[in-house]
């Protein structure tokens, strides 16, 4: 398996250009970030004075490295492509929503629907994620160091969700082919979500994701259970009418 | 949408700034709902005194001579402090009910916003910063308070449809969400003697809690009952004379963030609402769990 380090931790100390969100404004920030395409030399940024603002660093499409200092509001790092975005605080609803590629790391907690509909890349949440984490995920990998809330991975189609803590009610309801790995307790499984056997390829995926998700020091693949789709709801069946 | 803020002070030295802090928190939430805004503020109660907050669509004529008319009606000294469209009527606590009846009889167009020992409610159509300025909220001291900015869904944009709703002594409730069984619950509460001023769903939630409390429930117990008896989406923030509570429905799609330090407990629909509070950087910040009651009492 291809093994890429998501972010060199030494990169955190490199010199950075600073953007003061309170002074310069959100639209100026995102326009500036959108202009960084291809082989830009302005590859390291720090955004300060975030104060819970919405839509910080949304739609970035360049291999740049951004640190967001402080807590963010809705949709931080949404639709991210290529960039590595680290939130040095907690993230509001919809962090990394519909991410395409790259890496988003939240040092604190994440609010509801973190990583929703994500198509690729890696989302790491060092704290807890609340409800609907990874809802309708389509290829993204999500690693949560803490717990996740109810209805997580609802209708999740592909990608991997790794949870070091516990999962809330109705995990993986109406799941397609996403793989869910949970180390702690699962309060309840949603319709058509079942526990499945851990095979060698799953240990391998998990090992890589724990490493890339900066969780390998605290978790071991052998501690996880795998959950996936029973594939009973794929096509309409009158016997399942109450589960649709 | 709708935006909610709340602040319950533990440190009395912050009390002179309660109004200013709440007004700033609420202004930050303006873009969650521009239709109307309101604040319930709990002042320190004075021994033997109680008060009504009233509102009039025609304050110039309704509040003219009101003090003298009420003193005559209830046979006791009364103070009427007019604030824009509202007035706070300060009375001996044993005259609160007779004053309320006298207001209704003497000034039928006047609406009673709240009644109790500490609570005052100010609410109007308009943006939070304008509403707060009209009533000089920033200059008010108090022990705890709740604010709301509304994006109307279930009833008209009117002063009466603005939050907070108060349906019992020193009680109030604000709501982000919408209830689907409010008509049925209202009918049942009416049969039990609760009175309603509007067709609003949130007023039903407020009255539901007041009814429980009237029948002996504590704040926590009353809030717990909302989870079984009220159907719909809700994040409620509730105030009582000495308490402050938060509960979210089991789906919990209406946002909520809380922060606690040694000085206060704060609530915001978003973290943004709390960024100017003292010591917020070091506060314990969390999202209230679904279907879980949180409350603090002093």
Boltz contact constraints between the chains, C-beta under 6 A:
constraints:
  - contact:
      token1: [A, 51]
      token2: [B, 275]
      max_distance: 6.0
  - contact:
      token1: [A, 52]
      token2: [B, 271]
      max_distance: 6.0
  - contact:
      token1: [A, 52]
      token2: [B, 272]
      max_distance: 6.0
  - contact:
      token1: [A, 52]
      token2: [B, 275]
      max_distance: 6.0
  - contact:
      token1: [A, 71]
      token2: [B, 271]
      max_distance: 6.0
  - contact:
      token1: [A, 73]
      token2: [B, 270]
      max_distance: 6.0
  - contact:
      token1: [A, 73]
      token2: [B, 272]
      max_distance: 6.0
  - contact:
      token1: [A, 130]
      token2: [B, 287]
      max_distance: 6.0
  - contact:
      token1: [A, 131]
      token2: [B, 252]
      max_distance: 6.0
